[in-house]
């Protein structure tokens, strides 16, 4: 008999955080998150997102042990922007047991109904900086930071519980070649000739720090209409800057202006999966050296986020940003770049990826169910 209990105590929250280590033991694709970050993320007193979101966490128990987990989230800021009364499920982890999966999903669905919601979407977190979408194609490929490494059966459980596709994200594997295609080189040369665009490349975090706030503000503007995006408030931008600036590699950050106005940005990082697996959730005493070594040795660059302000998209800044990033990847000895998640409907960016030799390698899906 399965018992689903709401997480209310610190020991229950610890059990919620630690359960994936049990489920994914022996799962070669899984990348353990850092326990320090997980503790901060799921703590209402330390995660600012709880201030504008309702949330509930549930643990499944069977035979006296934890057998699954799930989280429900209502992002009131996003619902006000979209005009839809939607709850989110996320961080759903369970074995290949459809009955157990149904119980966990029903736990969130009942909670969502009690809050007046009319649909549930997921997997999603508080914001789009959190993991979202289950892998439905490309399980053989390496995951990247802030993405799920789920088992294939998860989509079957959701389908059996009445969930259907809401949106898909696609991921491209882009070879780092000696030269970009000639058609794109002409775009880069034209931008240089016209003289309206200035690009900022960085060699140290000290150089990057003065522009970090502008990059985050530009992200808010460029992502405002994207699926599920929730603009960061001032406090969140400050927290994001403090969190990411110490770990970002300035070689893989680029920022562009058009006639002095902020216009585009792109950010990537070396793939550190091998180091995170060795760290097994702990930075100290040995985790951090493993992660730093993985960043030095990897041959894969992971694109994290990129955006171009709407009024400047005809300038070719997406092409310019990719050309600069591929050059930085080549100089660093990288052999391949992971595009991270792109909405399948974003035909402009998908065309850029395909014209520079990118091959679709993974597909992530967000599901939805009307209550």
Number of C-alpha atoms within 10 A of each C-alpha: 7 16 17 22 15 17 18 11 9 10 10 17 18 15 16 24 18 16 17 20 16 11 15 19 9 9 12 11 18 20 27 19 20 16 16 11 11 15 16 13 18 19 13 13 11 11 15 16 19 18 11 13 14 16 21 17 24 24 25 24 17 13 9 9 10 21 22 27 28 24 26 29 25 24 24 19 13 20 16 10 14 15 10 13 18 25 28 24 28 23 21 22 23 25 14 14 13 17 12 23 24 15 17 26 23 14 22 24 23 12 17 26 15 9 14 11 20 15 17 25 24 26 23 25 22 28 16 15 14 15 18 25 24 24 24 19 16 15 16 10 12 17 22 22 18 15 18 20 22 21 19 15 14 20 20 13 20 20 14 13 17 13 19 17 15 12 17 19 20 21 23 21 22 23 18 25 16 10 13 19 13 10 10 19 15 12 16 19 11 13 17 13 10 8 10 13 19 17 17 13 18 17 12 12 16 11 13 21 16 10 13 20 16 15 26 20 17 20 22 19 16 20 18 14 13 11 11 20 17 22 22 17 11 12 10 15 19 14 14 15 16 13 11 11 15 10 11 17 19 20 19 24 24 22 24 22 17 16 11 10 11 19 26 26 26 22 21 24 22 25 25 23 22 16 22 24 20 18 22 16 19 18 16 9 8 12 18 16 15 17 20 15 13 19 20 13 15 19 18 23 30 22 22 17 16 21 23 24 17 12 9 15 14 9 17 15 25 21 20 22 24 20 19 19 24 26 19 18 25 19 12 16 16 20 16 20 24 26 25 21 21 18 18 15 12 12 11 10 16 19 12 15 21 14 16 22 17 21 16 18 18 22 21 23 22 21 24 23 19 13 13
